[in-house]
Amino acid sequence: MPLTGTQYANLVAGYVVKNFGHRGLTVYREVAFGKTIIGKNRRIDIVLIEESTRIAMAIECKYQDSLGTADEKIPYALEDVAKIGMPVCLTYAGEGFSEGIRHMLAASPISAYCLPDETFTASDATRELDAALARTFKWWDLVVRGKTPYRL
């Protein structure tokens, strides 16, 4: 079922709350934060704050289910989110991105495919966001989840 941008951002925020709230993460939606690279007032889709360390992360959410002008906005969105001044991630999902833009997003070190299901269970569809959270908050148990330590 196609989602609006707001519904997608709420889905991502819900996934983070359900799976990582117990780790001390507080999730905020629609946070005003400085200016964009073209001088407009910035509003970040999701801001995460790990209360014990005061480490913060910004998440911008892009969902496109049909071909359209979203392709033209992605290079700008990647450049803009990179300039926020804190750890960042641009999450994306939907079938409406062109092949070139999908490759650009897949290759970007600050983007993550993320499409949680209605149960908010961690899966291959959330793995890239999980890895971004692990890098930001040093939650290495997420990276090695399901693995046993190597022993001689």
C-alpha atoms as an extended CHARMM CRD file, in Angstrom:
* protein
*
       152  EXT
         1         1  MET       CA              0.0000000000        0.0000000000        0.0000000000  PROA      1               0.0000000000
         2         2  PRO       CA              1.4740000000        3.4100000000       -0.9540000000  PROA      2               0.0000000000
         3         3  LEU       CA              2.4000000000        5.7280000000        1.8870000000  PROA      3               0.0000000000
         4         4  THR       CA              2.5670000000        9.4910000000        2.1820000000  PROA      4               0.0000000000
         5         5  GLY       CA              5.8510000000       11.0300000000        3.2770000000  PROA      5               0.0000000000
         6         6  THR       CA              4.4250000000       11.6730000000        6.7490000000  PROA      6               0.0000000000
         7         7  GLN       CA              3.1630000000        8.0930000000        7.0590000000  PROA      7               0.0000000000
         8         8  TYR       CA              6.5770000000        6.7680000000        6.0400000000  PROA      8               0.0000000000
         9         9  ALA       CA              8.3980000000        8.9810000000        8.5650000000  PROA      9               0.0000000000
        10        10  ASN       CA              5.9490000000        7.8410000000       11.2690000000  PROA      10              0.0000000000
        11        11  LEU       CA              6.6010000000        4.2150000000       10.2940000000  PROA      11              0.0000000000
        12        12  VAL       CA             10.3650000000        4.6870000000       10.6320000000  PROA      12              0.0000000000
        13        13  ALA       CA              9.9560000000        6.5740000000       13.9310000000  PROA      13              0.0000000000
        14        14  GLY       CA              7.6670000000        3.8140000000       15.2550000000  PROA      14              0.0000000000
        15        15  TYR       CA             10.2060000000        1.1620000000       14.2920000000  PROA      15              0.0000000000
        16        16  VAL       CA             12.9610000000        3.0160000000       16.1560000000  PROA      16              0.0000000000
        17        17  VAL       CA             10.8120000000        3.5560000000       19.2720000000  PROA      17              0.0000000000
        18        18  LYS       CA              9.7280000000       -0.0940000000       19.4170000000  PROA      18              0.0000000000
        19        19  ASN       CA             13.1690000000       -1.5790000000       18.8210000000  PROA      19              0.0000000000
        20        20  PHE       CA             15.5110000000        0.9270000000       20.4430000000  PROA      20              0.0000000000
        21        21  GLY       CA             13.5330000000        2.9890000000       22.9480000000  PROA      21              0.0000000000
        22        22  HSD       CA             14.5630000000        0.5600000000       25.6890000000  PROA      22              0.0000000000
        23        23  ARG       CA             18.2000000000        1.5040000000       24.9850000000  PROA      23              0.0000000000
        24        24  GLY       CA             17.5360000000        5.0280000000       26.1760000000  PROA      24              0.0000000000
        25        25  LEU       CA             16.7170000000        6.5890000000       22.8080000000  PROA      25              0.0000000000
        26        26  THR       CA             14.1890000000        9.3780000000       22.7300000000  PROA      26              0.0000000000
        27        27  VAL       CA             12.5500000000        9.9410000000       19.3450000000  PROA      27              0.0000000000
        28        28  TYR       CA             11.3200000000       13.3420000000       18.1860000000  PROA      28              0.0000000000
        29        29  ARG       CA              9.4180000000       14.1860000000       14.9860000000  PROA      29              0.0000000000
        30        30  GLU       CA              9.5800000000       17.3320000000       12.8550000000  PROA      30              0.0000000000
        31        31  VAL       CA             12.3830000000       19.1850000000       14.6510000000  PROA      31              0.0000000000
        32        32  ALA       CA             13.3980000000       22.6890000000       13.5460000000  PROA      32              0.0000000000
        33        33  PHE       CA             17.1880000000       22.7960000000       13.2450000000  PROA      33              0.0000000000
        34        34  GLY       CA             19.1240000000       25.6080000000       11.5770000000  PROA      34              0.0000000000
        35        35  LYS       CA             19.1510000000       26.2670000000        7.8500000000  PROA      35              0.0000000000
        36        36  THR       CA             19.3770000000       24.1120000000        4.7280000000  PROA      36              0.0000000000
        37        37  ILE       CA             22.2090000000       24.4860000000        2.2180000000  PROA      37              0.0000000000
        38        38  ILE       CA             20.0690000000       27.0220000000        0.3370000000  PROA      38              0.0000000000
        39        39  GLY       CA             19.2320000000       29.0670000000        3.4360000000  PROA      39              0.0000000000
        40        40  LYS       CA             15.7200000000       27.8080000000        4.1640000000  PROA      40              0.0000000000
        41        41  ASN       CA             14.6100000000       26.8890000000        7.6610000000  PROA      41              0.0000000000
        42        42  ARG       CA             15.3650000000       23.1990000000        8.1670000000  PROA      42              0.0000000000
        43        43  ARG       CA             12.8960000000       20.7430000000        9.6730000000  PROA      43              0.0000000000
        44        44  ILE       CA             14.3740000000       17.3080000000       10.3910000000  PROA      44              0.0000000000
        45        45  ASP       CA             11.9340000000       14.4110000000       10.0100000000  PROA      45              0.0000000000
        46        46  ILE       CA             13.2720000000       12.4380000000       13.0030000000  PROA      46              0.0000000000
        47        47  VAL       CA             15.7910000000       13.3220000000       15.6990000000  PROA      47              0.0000000000
        48        48  LEU       CA             17.0840000000       10.6210000000       18.0170000000  PROA      48              0.0000000000
        49        49  ILE       CA             18.8190000000       11.4110000000       21.2910000000  PROA      49              0.0000000000
        50        50  GLU       CA             20.5220000000        8.7890000000       23.4130000000  PROA      50              0.0000000000
        51        51  GLU       CA             19.8220000000       10.3240000000       26.8060000000  PROA      51              0.0000000000
        52        52  SER       CA             22.7700000000        8.8050000000       28.7050000000  PROA      52              0.0000000000
        53        53  THR       CA             25.4250000000        9.9910000000       26.2410000000  PROA      53              0.0000000000
        54        54  ARG       CA             23.6160000000       12.9950000000       24.6970000000  PROA      54              0.0000000000
        55        55  ILE       CA             24.5840000000       11.6420000000       21.2580000000  PROA      55              0.0000000000
        56        56  ALA       CA             22.0490000000       12.7300000000       18.6480000000  PROA      56              0.0000000000
        57        57  MET       CA             21.2220000000       11.5180000000       15.1540000000  PROA      57              0.0000000000
        58        58  ALA       CA             19.0740000000       13.0620000000       12.4230000000  PROA      58              0.0000000000
        59        59  ILE       CA             16.9930000000       10.9020000000       10.0790000000  PROA      59              0.0000000000
        60        60  GLU       CA             15.4610000000       12.2580000000        6.8900000000  PROA      60              0.0000000000
        61        61  CYS       CA             12.8150000000       10.0300000000        5.2980000000  PROA      61              0.0000000000
        62        62  LYS       CA             12.0850000000        9.7140000000        1.5650000000  PROA      62              0.0000000000
        63        63  TYR       CA              9.3140000000        7.5180000000        0.2130000000  PROA      63              0.0000000000
        64        64  GLN       CA              8.3670000000        7.3980000000       -3.4640000000  PROA      64              0.0000000000
        65        65  ASP       CA              5.9260000000        4.8180000000       -4.7730000000  PROA      65              0.0000000000
        66        66  SER       CA              5.4520000000        6.1130000000       -8.3150000000  PROA      66              0.0000000000
        67        67  LEU       CA              7.8320000000        7.6590000000      -10.8250000000  PROA      67              0.0000000000
        68        68  GLY       CA              7.9520000000       11.4030000000      -10.5240000000  PROA      68              0.0000000000
        69        69  THR       CA              9.9790000000       14.3960000000       -9.4590000000  PROA      69              0.0000000000
        70        70  ALA       CA             11.3940000000       12.7720000000       -6.3110000000  PROA      70              0.0000000000
        71        71  ASP       CA             14.4020000000       11.6470000000       -8.3710000000  PROA      71              0.0000000000
        72        72  GLU       CA             15.4170000000       15.2600000000       -8.8890000000  PROA      72              0.0000000000
        73        73  LYS       CA             15.2370000000       15.9380000000       -5.1520000000  PROA      73              0.0000000000
        74        74  ILE       CA             17.4270000000       13.0490000000       -3.9580000000  PROA      74              0.0000000000
        75        75  PRO       CA             20.8890000000       14.4610000000       -4.8660000000  PROA      75              0.0000000000
        76        76  TYR       CA             19.9300000000       17.7120000000       -3.0950000000  PROA      76              0.0000000000
        77        77  ALA       CA             18.5480000000       15.7880000000       -0.0900000000  PROA      77              0.0000000000
        78        78  LEU       CA             21.7670000000       13.7760000000        0.2610000000  PROA      78              0.0000000000
        79        79  GLU       CA             23.9350000000       16.8960000000        0.0600000000  PROA      79              0.0000000000
        80        80  ASP       CA             21.7130000000       18.8140000000        2.4760000000  PROA      80              0.0000000000
        81        81  VAL       CA             21.4330000000       16.0590000000        5.0940000000  PROA      81              0.0000000000
        82        82  ALA       CA             25.2300000000       15.6240000000        5.0480000000  PROA      82              0.0000000000
        83        83  LYS       CA             25.5860000000       19.2590000000        6.1740000000  PROA      83              0.0000000000
        84        84  ILE       CA             23.3590000000       19.0070000000        9.2760000000  PROA      84              0.0000000000
        85        85  GLY       CA             26.3260000000       18.7980000000       11.6460000000  PROA      85              0.0000000000
        86        86  MET       CA             25.4950000000       15.5860000000       13.5220000000  PROA      86              0.0000000000
        87        87  PRO       CA             25.3520000000       11.9090000000       12.5820000000  PROA      87              0.0000000000
        88        88  VAL       CA             22.7100000000       11.5320000000        9.8750000000  PROA      88              0.0000000000
        89        89  CYS       CA             20.8380000000        8.9710000000        7.8320000000  PROA      89              0.0000000000
        90        90  LEU       CA             18.4980000000        9.3730000000        4.8850000000  PROA      90              0.0000000000
        91        91  THR       CA             16.0740000000        6.4440000000        4.9390000000  PROA      91              0.0000000000
        92        92  TYR       CA             14.2320000000        5.5490000000        1.7720000000  PROA      92              0.0000000000
        93        93  ALA       CA             11.6950000000        3.0790000000        0.4140000000  PROA      93              0.0000000000
        94        94  GLY       CA              9.1630000000        2.7130000000       -2.3780000000  PROA      94              0.0000000000
        95        95  GLU       CA              9.1730000000        1.5550000000       -5.9760000000  PROA      95              0.0000000000
        96        96  GLY       CA              9.0920000000        5.0120000000       -7.5590000000  PROA      96              0.0000000000
        97        97  PHE       CA             12.8120000000        5.8020000000       -7.6540000000  PROA      97              0.0000000000
        98        98  SER       CA             14.5690000000        5.4290000000      -10.9970000000  PROA      98              0.0000000000
        99        99  GLU       CA             17.3210000000        2.8360000000      -11.3130000000  PROA      99              0.0000000000
       100       100  GLY       CA             20.0040000000        5.5380000000      -11.2320000000  PROA      100             0.0000000000
       101       101  ILE       CA             18.6600000000        7.0950000000       -8.0490000000  PROA      101             0.0000000000
       102       102  ARG       CA             18.3050000000        3.6670000000       -6.4080000000  PROA      102             0.0000000000
       103       103  HSD       CA             21.9820000000        3.0570000000       -7.1840000000  PROA      103             0.0000000000
       104       104  MET       CA             22.9080000000        6.4880000000       -5.8180000000  PROA      104             0.0000000000
       105       105  LEU       CA             21.0110000000        5.8150000000       -2.5970000000  PROA      105             0.0000000000
       106       106  ALA       CA             22.4170000000        2.3000000000       -2.2350000000  PROA      106             0.0000000000
       107       107  ALA       CA             25.9700000000        3.6090000000       -2.6900000000  PROA      107             0.0000000000
       108       108  SER       CA             25.6600000000        6.5530000000       -0.3210000000  PROA      108             0.0000000000
       109       109  PRO       CA             27.3060000000        6.0570000000        3.0810000000  PROA      109             0.0000000000
       110       110  ILE       CA             24.5840000000        8.1740000000        4.7050000000  PROA      110             0.0000000000
       111       111  SER       CA             21.4930000000        6.5040000000        3.2540000000  PROA      111             0.0000000000
       112       112  ALA       CA             19.6930000000        3.3460000000        4.3470000000  PROA      112             0.0000000000
       113       113  TYR       CA             16.8820000000        1.3860000000        2.7870000000  PROA      113             0.0000000000
       114       114  CYS       CA             14.2310000000        0.9080000000        5.4770000000  PROA      114             0.0000000000
       115       115  LEU       CA             10.7000000000       -0.4340000000        5.1810000000  PROA      115             0.0000000000
       116       116  PRO       CA              9.4630000000       -1.8400000000        8.5030000000  PROA      116             0.0000000000
       117       117  ASP       CA              6.3670000000       -4.0190000000        8.4350000000  PROA      117             0.0000000000
       118       118  GLU       CA              3.3520000000       -3.4530000000       10.6840000000  PROA      118             0.0000000000
       119       119  THR       CA              4.9350000000       -5.5640000000       13.4760000000  PROA      119             0.0000000000
       120       120  PHE       CA              8.0750000000       -3.3630000000       13.5610000000  PROA      120             0.0000000000
       121       121  THR       CA             10.2050000000       -6.5230000000       13.6870000000  PROA      121             0.0000000000
       122       122  ALA       CA             13.8710000000       -6.1470000000       12.7040000000  PROA      122             0.0000000000
       123       123  SER       CA             14.4170000000       -7.7600000000        9.2950000000  PROA      123             0.0000000000
       124       124  ASP       CA             16.4030000000       -7.5070000000        6.0730000000  PROA      124             0.0000000000
       125       125  ALA       CA             14.1360000000       -4.5420000000        5.2480000000  PROA      125             0.0000000000
       126       126  THR       CA             15.4320000000       -2.6250000000        8.2980000000  PROA      126             0.0000000000
       127       127  ARG       CA             19.0220000000       -3.9440000000        8.3930000000  PROA      127             0.0000000000
       128       128  GLU       CA             20.5980000000       -0.8510000000        6.8200000000  PROA      128             0.0000000000
       129       129  LEU       CA             19.0000000000        1.5270000000        9.3420000000  PROA      129             0.0000000000
       130       130  ASP       CA             20.0000000000       -0.8460000000       12.1540000000  PROA      130             0.0000000000
       131       131  ALA       CA             23.6130000000       -0.6290000000       10.9370000000  PROA      131             0.0000000000
       132       132  ALA       CA             23.4670000000        3.1900000000       10.8490000000  PROA      132             0.0000000000
       133       133  LEU       CA             22.1590000000        3.2150000000       14.4300000000  PROA      133             0.0000000000
       134       134  ALA       CA             24.8910000000        0.7590000000       15.4720000000  PROA      134             0.0000000000
       135       135  ARG       CA             27.5900000000        3.0360000000       14.0020000000  PROA      135             0.0000000000
       136       136  THR       CA             26.1870000000        6.1590000000       15.6190000000  PROA      136             0.0000000000
       137       137  PHE       CA             25.4260000000        4.8390000000       19.0810000000  PROA      137             0.0000000000
       138       138  LYS       CA             28.1560000000        2.1180000000       19.2150000000  PROA      138             0.0000000000
       139       139  TRP       CA             25.6220000000       -0.6940000000       19.5380000000  PROA      139             0.0000000000
       140       140  TRP       CA             27.8680000000       -3.3850000000       18.1030000000  PROA      140             0.0000000000
       141       141  ASP       CA             25.5590000000       -6.1390000000       19.3530000000  PROA      141             0.0000000000
       142       142  LEU       CA             23.2430000000       -5.1670000000       16.4770000000  PROA      142             0.0000000000
       143       143  VAL       CA             26.0070000000       -5.8810000000       13.9820000000  PROA      143             0.0000000000
       144       144  VAL       CA             26.8400000000       -9.3240000000       15.3640000000  PROA      144             0.0000000000
       145       145  ARG       CA             23.2460000000      -10.2690000000       16.2070000000  PROA      145             0.0000000000
       146       146  GLY       CA             22.7690000000      -14.0150000000       15.7410000000  PROA      146             0.0000000000
       147       147  LYS       CA             26.4860000000      -14.7300000000       15.4400000000  PROA      147             0.0000000000
       148       148  THR       CA             28.6250000000      -16.6610000000       17.9010000000  PROA      148             0.0000000000
       149       149  PRO       CA             32.1250000000      -15.4880000000       18.7760000000  PROA      149             0.0000000000
       150       150  TYR       CA             34.9450000000      -17.2060000000       16.9480000000  PROA      150             0.0000000000
       151       151  ARG       CA             36.9550000000      -19.5150000000       19.2020000000  PROA      151             0.0000000000
       152       152  LEU       CA             40.0610000000      -21.6170000000       18.6980000000  PROA      152             0.0000000000
